[in-house]
Amino acid sequence: MTKNENPSIRQVKIYSIVTLILIVVGSAISYWTAGRIEFYTNAVMHTSNVLQRAGELYSSIIERETNIRGYVITGNEEFLTNYRQSNIDADLLLTQLQNLTVDNGVQQNNIEELRGLINTRVRTFEATIDYIEEHGDLDGFLDPSKASNALSGYIMIKNVVLRINEVENNLFQERNQSLINNINALPFIVGLISIFSITIGLVTFFSIYQYNKAQVAADSDRTLFQEKLKDQISLLDHSNKELEQFAYVASHDLQEPLRKITAFSDLLKEQFADKLEGDGELYLNRITAASTRMRRLITDLLEYSRAGKIENDQIKEVELSKVITEILEDVEVAIQDKSAKITVGKLPDVYGAETEYRQVFQNLISNSIKFSKPDTNPEISITAQEASTELVKKFPTLDLEEKYHLIKVSDNGIGFNKEYSDRIFSIFQRLHGKNEYEGTGIGLSITRKIIEKNGGVIFAESSPSNGSTFYIILPFIST
């Protein structure tokens, strides 16, 4: 600048230089921030990829556990084929995880530990498969120590997977927060520079345009999702109507032919019993027994379809002590026949329909009496206490902010293998033949449906010849 230069021009030049400096500095900061956004975006995506692979690995481990149990229970070779594929998938996912976390020493150690645990678990499964293929079953192979080791092995695998997820989740939160911080800083920088430059203004305009474009695309996706959701709701309503129609058919049209079969077989037995030759009477008795069982099956299926469909005016506080007392009066004959001893502790009041809770506990008490040991008088205990926080945490469907009752129904009956503790709640699942114990295998599935509908959970613990304990977790009545 010359000595005689106009101050205004000098000032304009200074402002121009300052503006240029601000533009250069702002552009550099913007470029640096954009680079940091790209860096953290890639880091977040990388961490998400690791979490996804860890989730797939855990799903593969669970699938392998399920398939080996299915093979042990049923002997179906298809389960074994799926088990082999699960092993291949798990090994591939472990290798992918190792490659993805090559720069993370902690995760590398976790993955190596997980690989060792999985290999140990696989060796145990292979020994089980070899034993079944050689002997046809697991008699003489299983013992309490193996069962305990199997459980602890699975728990250790699960803990390592959770540890891997925890490390990645912490990284995800850190990187995501850094990404958010950089994204939040960018508009401020762009806005500041736009004050001094039309160029920055154009950049801001372009950013707004891109944002609006993304919003339009997001709105379109959201509208499409809402339409699909409406379609799914419509399909669900249609399915519910079909279920109600099925219940009507089951309660009327399907039972009518059975009544005729039973009536005509009774007439045959009364009028022509002396004329039946050979196995005629045996066949007639089997027809009567089969039709009776079919009617009971239809009736139970109808009860299952209706379970949980209680009108709101029937929902109220229920005194479980009163319900149990009335049930014991109803099954008094069965109690006397088996010389059963039933002990009932102090039970809480819960929220729901009295008829449903009557159905739940009548199923449990009747099962305890039915599945008693031939040479032992049944002993049944019904108690209640507050469920611990540790227990509630085990069930994702329960709310940790609420309090829950823990109700136990224990007996000294024949029990069942631990591996069947979830299967017994499935519809039509029976652990014993129909000639050993009567029933259709629907009672416990109805029980679970009712308990879950009332915001609780039910599970069982047992072992052969050592009785069973059914645990019911129900929420406290809200004050």
Secondary structure, 3 states (H helix, E strand, C coil): CCCCCCHHHHHHHHHHHHHHHHHHHHHHHHHHHHHHHHHHHHHHHHHHHHHHHHHHHHHHHHHHHHHHHHHHHHCCHHHHHHHHHHHHHHHHHHHHHHHHCCCCHHHHHHHHHHHHHHHHHHHHHHHHHHHHHHHCCCCCCCCHHHHHHHHHHHHHHHHHHHHHHHHHHHHHHHHHHHHHHHHHHHHHHHHHHHCCCHHHHHHHHHHHHHHHHHHHHHHHHHHHHHHHHHHHHHHHHHHHHHHHHHHHHHHCCCHHHHHHHHHHHHHHHHHHHHHCCCCHHHHHHHHHHHHHHHHHHHHHHHHHHHCCCCCHHHCEEEEHHHHHHHHHHHCHHHHHHHCCEEEECCCCEEEECHHHHHHHHHHHHHHHHHCCCCCCCCEEEEEEEECCHHHHHCCCCCCCCCCEEEEEEEECCCCCCHHHCCHHHCCCCCCCCCCCCCCCCCHHHHHHHHHHHCCCEEEEEECCCCCEEEEEEEECCCC
